[in-house]
Amino acid sequence: MKDTLKSMLKKQHYGLVGNHSAVQLCLWTKNSLNKKGVCWKEKFYGIKSHRCCQFSPSVMWCHNQCIHCWRPIEHNLGMKIPKENNPKEIIEGVIEARKKLLSGFGGNKNVSKKMLKKAEEPNFFTFSLSGEPTLYSQLPQLIREIRKRKAISFIVTNGLEPNRIKRLEKEKALPTQITISTNAPNEKLFKIWHRSMKKNAWKEFNKTLSIIKKLKGKTRRVIRLTLVKKSDKNKKSNFLDGIFNMEDKNIKEYAKLIKKAEPDFIHVKAFKSLGFARERMGYEKQPWFPEVLQFAKKLVKELKKQKYKILAEDKRSCVVLIGKDKKKMKIKKREI
């Protein structure tokens, strides 16, 4: 990673670790400490927002350059991570870097010292900061390092490394929950949306969906949809204004992909024009919560035979949770 890129990430308050990893304080971690609300993951799954560690073992490495991504994909370093650090070094480094990022809260009168102390000891590690986590070749060992700390692990993946996911199962290193980003409902839109460097990306993605189906009962499985709405035809300024995924025909296409994976949960979320995404897609591409909820209801109707239903919602984060059993939402100790 070049010094100019490191400098940019540091300005954005990333804590850099080793050659290729990073950690950042999520807005909801800060809000939780300041008593200004908690993340939808705490509401849905029982995870404490102030103890959430959002990090990446591949901060600037990814197969894709997704048009909706608010991370700096314009600086993508490709699909090969050079000079990998070992898993123990990464986790220890991430925890230490996160402590430094939290240090400023020590002088905040609104923040409980007891709560801050707990925050310095994360019990939830989410691979959702930036980059593609399955590109890190020692991912099974990294998951086991998290398990040693009796902590929850979430992986958010683009699904383009099906063999790496198979390996997690084979080496008994599946995370607590695995989420597949399913933004494009068909192959044509997939190619435009993700701008992938990987050959046969759509085919590999669909392989992963089939693998997810077979992992039933072995890990919590999620399909995540990021919704982008249609722009006003009279205001188009570039071809990206014509990219959207909320048509009725898209609901049927998404349902087909969901049936292939048979996940435990489905996250229906709104695209947000934040960070680097502002330069690609404007605010008018953001769906409002009523639009997200309406889409979710239509999707549930399409999945009626599969017995999916709306389990929860969070208006502030523009997200709706779909599943089959509300009792399975909260994470239990045996699932860690």
C-alpha positions in Angstrom: 0.0 0.0 0.0 1.5 3.3 -1.1 2.1 6.1 1.5 -0.4 8.4 -0.2 -3.2 5.7 0.2 -2.2 5.1 3.8 -2.4 8.9 4.4 -5.9 9.1 2.9 -7.1 6.2 5.1 -5.7 7.7 8.2 -7.4 11.0 7.5 -10.6 9.0 7.3 -9.9 7.7 10.8 -8.9 4.1 9.8 -6.5 2.4 12.2 -4.1 0.6 9.9 -2.7 -2.7 11.0 0.2 -4.6 9.4 0.4 -4.7 5.6 -3.2 -5.0 4.7 -5.6 -4.8 7.6 -7.6 -1.9 9.2 -10.2 -1.0 11.8 -12.5 1.9 12.1 -15.1 3.0 14.7 -18.6 2.6 13.4 -21.0 5.5 13.8 -23.2 3.3 15.9 -20.3 2.4 18.2 -19.8 6.2 18.8 -23.6 6.8 19.2 -23.9 3.9 21.7 -21.1 5.3 23.8 -22.7 8.8 23.6 -26.2 7.4 24.5 -27.5 8.4 21.1 -29.0 5.1 20.0 -27.7 1.7 18.9 -27.2 -0.2 15.6 -29.9 -2.3 14.0 -27.7 -5.3 14.7 -28.2 -4.7 18.4 -31.9 -4.4 17.9 -32.2 -7.5 15.7 -29.5 -9.8 17.0 -28.7 -8.6 20.5 -25.1 -7.5 19.7 -23.8 -4.6 21.8 -22.9 -1.7 19.5 -20.2 -0.3 21.8 -18.4 -3.6 21.7 -18.5 -4.0 17.9 -15.2 -4.1 16.1 -15.6 -3.3 12.4 -12.5 -4.3 10.6 -11.0 -5.8 7.5 -8.1 -8.1 6.7 -8.1 -6.8 3.1 -8.9 -3.2 3.5 -8.1 -2.1 -0.1 -8.3 -5.5 -2.0 -11.5 -6.6 -3.8 -12.6 -8.3 -6.9 -15.2 -5.6 -7.6 -15.6 -1.9 -8.0 -19.3 -1.7 -7.0 -21.0 1.5 -8.0 -22.9 1.8 -4.7 -19.9 1.3 -2.4 -19.1 4.3 -0.2 -15.6 3.0 0.3 -12.7 4.2 -1.9 -13.0 1.6 -4.7 -11.2 3.9 -7.1 -8.0 2.9 -5.2 -8.7 -0.8 -5.4 -5.5 -2.8 -5.1 -6.7 -6.0 -6.9 -7.3 -9.6 -5.9 -3.9 -10.6 -4.5 -2.8 -9.6 -1.0 1.0 -9.5 -0.8 3.0 -10.2 2.3 0.1 -11.4 4.5 0.4 -11.0 8.2 -0.6 -13.9 10.4 -4.0 -14.0 12.0 -2.9 -13.5 15.6 -0.9 -10.4 14.7 -4.0 -9.0 12.9 -6.5 -9.5 15.7 -4.1 -8.2 18.4 -3.2 -5.3 16.2 -6.8 -4.5 15.4 -7.8 -4.5 19.1 -4.9 -2.2 19.9 -5.6 0.2 17.1 -9.2 0.3 18.1 -8.3 1.2 21.7 -6.4 4.2 20.3 -9.4 5.3 18.3 -11.5 5.0 21.4 -9.1 6.9 23.6 -10.7 10.3 22.9 -13.9 9.2 24.6 -12.1 9.1 27.9 -12.6 12.8 28.4 -16.3 12.8 27.3 -18.6 13.4 30.3 -21.5 11.7 28.5 -19.6 8.4 28.2 -19.7 5.9 31.1 -16.1 4.8 32.1 -17.5 1.3 32.7 -19.0 1.2 29.2 -15.8 2.5 27.6 -13.8 -0.2 29.4 -16.1 -2.8 28.0 -15.8 -1.2 24.5 -12.1 -1.7 24.6 -12.7 -5.4 24.9 -14.7 -6.2 21.7 -16.9 -9.3 21.7 -18.1 -8.9 18.1 -15.8 -8.8 15.1 -17.5 -7.9 11.8 -15.6 -8.3 8.5 -17.5 -5.4 6.9 -15.2 -2.4 6.9 -13.8 -2.4 3.3 -12.4 -4.8 0.8 -13.3 -8.5 0.4 -12.4 -10.7 3.4 -12.3 -14.0 1.5 -9.2 -12.8 -0.4 -7.2 -13.2 2.8 -5.8 -16.8 2.5 -5.6 -17.4 6.3 -9.3 -16.6 6.9 -10.0 -20.0 8.8 -7.2 -19.3 11.2 -8.4 -15.7 11.7 -12.0 -16.9 12.6 -10.4 -19.4 15.1 -8.5 -16.5 16.7 -11.8 -14.7 17.2 -13.4 -17.8 18.6 -10.5 -18.1 21.2 -11.7 -14.8 22.5 -15.3 -16.2 22.8 -16.4 -13.4 20.4 -19.0 -13.3 17.7 -17.8 -13.2 14.0 -19.7 -11.8 11.0 -18.4 -12.1 7.5 -19.9 -9.9 4.7 -18.7 -11.2 1.3 -19.4 -10.6 -2.4 -19.6 -14.4 -2.9 -16.9 -14.6 -5.5 -14.7 -17.1 -3.7 -16.9 -20.1 -3.2 -13.9 -22.4 -2.6 -12.8 -20.2 0.3 -16.3 -20.6 1.9 -16.1 -24.4 1.3 -12.7 -24.3 3.1 -14.2 -22.5 6.1 -16.7 -25.4 6.4 -14.0 -28.1 5.8 -11.7 -26.6 8.5 -14.6 -26.1 10.9 -14.0 -22.4 10.9 -17.3 -21.0 9.8 -18.2 -17.6 11.3 -21.2 -17.0 13.5 -22.9 -15.4 10.6 -22.1 -15.1 6.9 -23.8 -12.5 4.7 -23.8 -12.6 0.9 -24.1 -9.1 -0.8 -26.8 -9.7 -3.4 -27.2 -6.3 -5.0 -27.8 -7.1 -8.7 -30.8 -9.5 -9.4 -29.6 -10.6 -12.9 -26.4 -11.2 -14.8 -26.7 -8.1 -17.0 -27.1 -5.8 -14.1 -24.5 -7.7 -12.1 -21.8 -6.9 -14.7 -22.6 -3.2 -14.8 -23.1 -2.9 -11.0 -20.0 -4.7 -9.7 -17.5 -4.1 -12.5 -15.7 -7.3 -11.4 -12.1 -8.2 -12.3 -12.9 -11.9 -11.8 -13.7 -14.0 -14.8 -17.1 -15.8 -14.6 -18.0 -13.6 -11.6 -21.8 -14.3 -12.0 -21.2 -18.0 -12.2 -19.0 -18.0 -9.1 -21.6 -15.9 -7.2 -24.3 -18.4 -8.0 -22.0 -21.2 -6.8 -21.8 -19.5 -3.5 -25.5 -19.2 -3.2 -25.8 -23.0 -3.7 -23.1 -23.5 -1.0 -24.9 -21.3 1.4 -28.0 -23.5 1.1 -25.9 -26.5 2.2 -24.6 -24.7 5.3 -28.0 -24.8 6.9 -27.7 -25.4 10.7 -23.9 -24.9 10.5 -23.8 -21.1 10.5 -26.3 -18.2 10.4 -26.9 -17.4 6.7 -28.0 -14.0 5.3 -28.7 -12.6 1.9 -28.3 -8.8 1.8 -30.0 -6.6 -0.8 -28.9 -2.9 -1.2 -31.7 -1.1 -2.9 -31.2 1.7 -5.4 -34.2 3.5 -6.8 -34.8 4.9 -10.3 -33.8 8.5 -11.0 -36.0 11.2 -12.4 -35.7 10.7 -16.2 -35.4 14.4 -16.7 -32.4 14.7 -14.4 -30.0 12.0 -15.8 -26.5 13.3 -15.9 -24.6 10.0 -16.5 -25.3 6.3 -17.3 -25.3 5.4 -13.5 -28.5 7.4 -13.2 -30.1 4.6 -15.2 -29.0 1.9 -12.8 -31.6 0.7 -10.3 -32.9 -2.6 -8.8 -36.4 -1.9 -7.4 -38.6 -2.8 -10.3 -41.3 -5.4 -9.9 -39.5 -7.7 -12.3 -36.4 -7.4 -10.0 -38.5 -8.8 -7.1 -39.1 -12.0 -9.0 -35.4 -12.2 -9.9 -34.3 -11.7 -6.3 -36.8 -14.3 -5.2 -35.2 -16.8 -7.5 -31.7 -16.1 -6.1 -33.0 -16.3 -2.5 -34.7 -19.7 -3.2 -31.3 -21.0 -4.4 -29.6 -20.0 -1.1 -32.5 -20.6 1.3 -31.0 -18.2 3.9 -32.1 -17.8 7.5 -32.4 -14.1 7.1 -32.7 -11.5 4.4 -31.6 -7.9 4.9 -33.4 -5.4 2.7 -31.5 -2.1 3.0 -31.5 1.3 1.3 -28.5 2.6 -0.6 -27.0 5.7 1.0 -25.1 8.4 -1.0 -22.2 8.6 1.4 -18.4 8.8 1.1 -17.1 8.0 -2.4 -20.5 6.9 -3.6 -21.6 10.6 -3.7 -19.4 11.0 -6.8 -21.2 8.2 -8.6 -24.8 8.2 -7.5 -26.7 11.2 -5.9 -29.2 11.5 -3.1 -32.1 11.0 -5.4 -31.1 7.3 -5.8 -31.7 6.7 -2.1 -34.9 5.0 -1.3 -36.9 6.3 1.7 -37.9 3.8 4.4 -41.5 3.4 3.2 -40.2 2.4 -0.2 -37.8 -0.2 1.3 -40.7 -1.6 3.4 -43.0 -1.8 0.4 -40.3 -3.6 -1.5 -39.8 -6.0 1.4 -43.5 -6.7 1.6 -43.6 -7.5 -2.1 -40.6 -9.8 -1.8 -42.2 -11.7 1.1 -45.3 -12.2 -1.0 -43.2 -13.6 -3.8 -41.5 -15.9 -1.2 -44.9 -17.0 0.4 -44.3 -20.7 -0.2 -41.0 -20.5 1.5 -42.8 -19.1 4.6 -40.6 -16.0 4.9 -42.1 -13.0 6.8 -41.0 -9.6 8.1 -39.5 -10.1 11.5 -38.2 -6.6 12.3 -37.4 -3.1 10.9 -35.3 -0.1 11.7 -36.5 3.2 10.2 -33.4 5.1 11.1 -31.1 2.7 9.2 -33.6 2.1 6.5 -33.4 -1.7 6.9 -36.0 -4.5 7.1 -35.3 -8.0 8.4 -37.0 -10.9 6.7 -36.9 -14.5 8.1 -38.9 -17.4 9.2 -38.6 -17.5 13.0 -38.4 -14.5 15.3 -37.1 -16.7 18.1 -33.9 -17.3 16.1 -33.0 -13.6 15.7 -31.0 -13.2 18.9 -27.5 -14.9 18.9 -27.0 -17.6 21.4 -23.7 -18.6 23.0 -23.7 -22.0 21.2 -23.7 -20.1 17.9 -20.4 -18.3 18.6 
